């Protein structure tokens, strides 16, 4: 299709837009970002200075994800202690958690750990934006490396590639985690996909193919019968989380997402269950905090100390690598 359109344009940006820029003002000052417009209704913003996470995703002009009150926060302002991670949690379509801990903060092996780890606040090194022709069609590929290392401790790196094609509504995301050090290290990772209004509303339906559900705590157990019901925003709402044993196809691929007939759009997130055997559903339908999290992970979220004591703490050996692949597709119903 692209070859038939070239005579009509003077610049590729008429069809397929990629814009790199730096934010200014407030706590976002100096943050590097990239906007991609795929030419068929899919638009996304990637924050290079925040683990190349996806801040906003739109389809046909409709927002698909939750944005918290913090807005974009530069990594300079990251606070690791206790629950202070929340002070820079912008929500976004994707916030990456890890690489050595996820979930509840804890003290494990003498190390004090805040919630959800540091990786989501680490800027990309060697960040690049490459536009090329693939099979006669324009393609953009973002690539960068996030290093989470500490002297006398773990040395892990995350190489991320985000690929989008012209006239396509699919995002391909590939992460490669490598232990670049000389000692085995805990490796926990969680992908915090945050669905928000107007895709998320009372008229939406969740698609979570599960064979077993385990409430995370007593409150979640009391809410289990409503876990797939999307209420309007509730005053004084509380969050609840549920572990799912996800069903997959014959290749181990899980497909999870949300459809909203009132908006005539939906989204699917596909990933490999072998690489990410845990899945957390986060339900938070409060006023101003209206979000559902769809969260594949490689470990539970109840603290690294608890995962160690229960024998389910993943480790990565020196030189070893782990690969996590996602296919994110937006569509009309």
N, C-alpha and C positions, 0 to 999 in steps of 0.2 A: 504493500500500500504506500509506503513512504516514497518509493521511487516515482510513483505516479504523481506525487505532490510537490516534488522539488522545484518544478518550473514556476510554481505559484508563490514561492517564498524567497526572501533575500537572506534570511537568517533562521537557523534551526529553532531559535527561541520562539518563533511564531507557532510552533507545534509542540515543542518538547523543551520545557524550561528548567534550567538549573542555575540557581543564584546563590553565591556564597557571600556572606556578610558578617559583620561584627556588631553585636548589640551594645547599646550605650544607656547609661542612666541606672541609678539604684544598684541593687545587688546583682543585676544581670550585666553590669558594665564589663565590657571586654570579652564576652562570651562569643565564640565562633559558632555559626550555624549555617545550614544549607537548606534551601527550599528546592523541592523537585516537583514539577508538574508534568505528569506522564502523558497528557494529551487526550485522555479519554475519561476525565473526571476524577482521577486519583491524584491527590496532592498531599505531600508530607513535608515535615520540618524535622531535620536531624540536628542534634546539638553535639557538635564535634568535641566540645570541652566537657561534656557530661557522658562519657563512655559511648559516644555516638548513639545515644538513645533517641527514640522517636518521640518528639515533644507533641506534635499534633498530626492527626491523620484525618483527611476530609475526602468524601466521595460525593460527586455531583453537587459540591458546595455545602454538604451536610457534615457537621462535625461528628466523629465517631468515638472520641475518647473523653475522659475526664481530665480537667485541669484544676489543680488545687489552688488555694488562695495565695500560696507562696510565690507563684509565677516562676520564671526561670531564675535560678540562683547560681552564681559562679562558684566553682569548686573552692575558691578562697574562703568562702563562708561555711564550708562543711564543718559540722560539729559531730564528732564520733561518739561522744559519751551517752550512755543510756539510750533514751528514746529521741535524742536531739536530731537524729537522721530525718525526722519528720519536718524539721525546720527548713529543709531544702528539698523535700519530696514534692516535685511539681506534678506528680501524677503522670501525665503524658500518655501516649498510646503504649509506650514501653519504657519501663524503668528496670534496669538490670541490677540484680542483687547477688552479692558474693564478694570475692571469689573463695574466701576461706570460711565464711559464715553466712547464714541466712536466718531470717526469722527473729525470734526473741533474743535479746541480749543475754549474755551469760559470762561467767568466768570459767574458762576451760584451759586446763593444763597451765594454769598460772597467768593466762592472758585475758584481760578484760575486753569484752567484745560488745559493741553496740549493735542495735538492730540492723539487720539486712546488709551489713558489711560496707566496704569502702568503694567497690568498683564503680558504682553508679556516679561517683563524684570524682573520678579520675579522668583527666583530659587525654585525648588521643594524641599520640606521637606519630610522626611520619604520615600525617593525614593527607589523603589525596582524593581528588575528584577526577575521574577519567570518563570521557565521553568518546565512544567508538562505534563503529558500524559492525554489527553482528548479524550475519545472514541477511544483509541488505537493510537492516533496521537499526535505528539509533538506540544505544544502550548507555546508561550511566552507572558507574560503579564507584561507590565510596569505600575507602579502605583506611584503617588506622589501627594502631596498637596501643593498648592500655596496659601499663605495667603496675602490678601490685606487689611490691617487694619491700622487705625490711631486713636490715642487717641483723645477722644471727637468727634469722627466721625464714619464713617462706618466701620464695621468689617465683611468682606466677605471672604469665602474660596472657592477654586476651587479644587476638587479632580478629577484627570484625570486618566483614564485607557485606554491604547492602547494595543490591542490584535491582534496577528498574528498567523496563523496556518501553519504548515509545508505543502508545496506543494499547497498553496493557494495564490491567488493574491488579496485578500481582507484584508483591514485593518479595524478593528472595534475600534472606538473612542467614549468613553462615558465620559462626563463631568457632575459633580454634583456641583452646586453652592449653598452654604448655608450661610444664615445670622447668624453668630455666636455671634452677638452683641445683644443689648437690645433696639435698636431703628430701625425704618423703614429706609431703605437706597435706593437711586437710584441704579438700576442695569441695565446696558447696556452692551451688548456683541456682538461681530462681529467676524466671522471666515474668515480670510483673506487668501483664497486659491489663490495661485499665479502660473498661468500656464506660462511656458516659453519654449524657444527653446531647442531641435528641435521638441518637440511635438507641440509647437506653431510656425507656419510658414504660408506662403501664401497658402500652400496646405491643411491646417487644416480647420475644420468647428466647430463652436460652437453649443452646444446643450443647449439652454436656453428656456425651455417651459414656455412661458409667455402669459398672456391674456391681459396685458396692460403695457405700457412702459411710464415712465415719466422722461424726461431729468432733471438732477440735476440743470443745470444753462443754460444760454443763449448759451455758446459755445457748450455744449452737445446737445442742441436743433438743432444747425446748423450741428452737426455731426450725428444726429440720423439715417439718411438714410444709414450711413456707419457703424453702431454699430456692425453688424455681419460680416463685411468684414475685413479680416485680411491682412493688407497691409504689404509689406516689411518694414524694418526699415526706419523711416523717419527722416531727419534732422530737428532739432528745433521743434520736435513734442510736442504737449500739451496733457495733460490727459483729459479724459472726463468720467463722471459717469452717470449711468442710473438706476433708480429705476424700479423694475419689480414686478408685481403682478403675482407670479408664479403659474402655474397649478400643481396640485398634483393628486395622485391616490385616490381611495376611502378611504384609511387609512390616507390620509394627507401627504404621502411621496412624496417629490420632488426629481427628478433625473436630475442633471445638469452635463455638462462635455464638453470634446473636443475629436474629432476624427481626425486622420491624416493618410489618405491612403498612402501617400508617405513613412511614417515610419511604416505603418501597425500596428499601436497601437492606443488605445484610453483610456479614463478614465471617470468614472462616480463617482459623489459624491452624496450620498443620505442622506436626512435629513428630519425631521418632520417640516412641515410648521406651525403647531399649536404652536410649541415652538419658532420658528424663522420665524415670519410672513413677515419680510422685506428681500429684496434681492437686492444687489448692483452689477452691472456690471462695472468694472473698465477697461477702455481701454487706454493703454499707449504703443504706438508702435514706440518709439523713438530709435535712434541709441544708443546702449549700455543700453537702458532702455526699453526693448522689453518684455512686460508682459500684460497678461489679468487676472484681478482679478475676481473670482467668490465668492461672499461674502454674505452668509446668516447672518442675524442679527435679534435682537429683537426690534430694534428701528432705526429711521433714523440717518443719519450721518452729520447733519447740525449744530451740537452743542447741548450740554445738556441744555443750557439756552433756545434755541429755542424749543427743544422737551418739556420742562416744560411749556413754554408759550402756546404751541399748544395742550397741554393735552395728549401727547403721550410718556411721560417719564415713563418707567416701574419702579416699586418699589418692593422691597422684604422685607417682614416683619421678625421680630426676630424669629429664628427657622425655617423659611420657606426654602424650597429647590426647585431648578429648575434643571431639567435634560435635557441635550442636547446629542443626539446620532447621530453618523455618520457612514456610511458604504462607504468606498472608494475602488473602484474596478478598477484595470488596466487589459487590455485584448488586444488580437490581433484581428485585423479586418478580 
